[in-house]
Amino acid sequence: MRRHFTARKRPDQATRRSRCTPTILLEMIPLSVLDLAPIVEGADAAQALRNSLDLARHAERLGFRRFWLAEHHGMPGIASAATSVVIAHVAGGTSTIRVGAGGIMLPNHSPLVVAEQFGTLAALYPDRIDLGLGRAPGSDQIVARALRRPFDAADSFAQDVVELMSYFAPAQPGQRVQAVPGVGLRVPIWILGSSLYGAQLAAQLGLPFAFASHFAPAMLLDAADIYRSQFRPSAELAQPYLMVAVNIVAADTEAEARHLFTSLQQAFANVRNGRPGKLPPPVDVDALQLSPADQLGLSQMLSYSIVGTGDFVRRGLEEVVGQTGADEVIVASQIFHHAARLRSYEIASRAAADADTADQSFGPSAAR
């Protein structure tokens, strides 16, 4: 089967585990889940949110490190717009897996309000909440205006991140503005990005960095190099920590995996053409109708997609880890049938571990 990603390991690229083989690297790092709470055709948001909780419980049993939800607005196929509310829903229904935002689009919000929301979550679920921050609107420009987002909101992203971080620090004498809950709580903050900007900011602030290579992989390797080379140790993080996002559609047969993958292909084509909708059911691969422009666009956008059986998924993950030196891989699986989505994550978890460790937690402690 044709690979949906192409490894481009650089001869001069050094990783912290430079003498380990990709297989050993894969066994050392955690896997996590990126869930968009997909609303499928024929269902509604309530069902999507129930499925998200069921998936989180499934991922917890399988040993995935964290379960992240993303902020999108005005998208008929995504139920996680009120991201902090959905995080509370998932965290309340699980017990050990870390739950967080991948991410909150900070320019849509006041830093104080985000600090209060995630301070509340951290108070309710201690040492289990992550806060990933992005600067995109999570919507188109029309919806961005409806959010009352200023056109230049992203310009102050770096300052807003620093302000938000200050609200989690211990209160200073005479400090009048405090996040309650929030002040003095340790809420891990991540920078999310799909360009070089996020890598530079994460490096400057000494924060973990997550790259959105599941839909915008073009700058991944350059961003990884910049992040590591420019990283400044901080009170939050002593050394760089990179998370890489991939799409995985795994099934018991190659034909079934390729069939399930057509839902994501159709959904991305619809978004590209200005027709976002609910996640469509899969179609026969030979019946998938994509224009030449869509085929080219999707081949670029979805190049970090691993589609196949367990053996192929393992080889794909090994290649991604070997190429990027990722410290963690976060897996997105936009699959129409919920049972098939659960099975895909199960196959991915088994693929990333030897048989005698398949039921154990993945790897060493991750960035927290």
Summary of the structure (lengths in Angstrom):
residues: 368
radius of gyration: 19.6
end to end distance: 37.3
largest distance: 67.4
contacts: 1261
relative contact order: 0.17
helix: 43%
strand: 15%
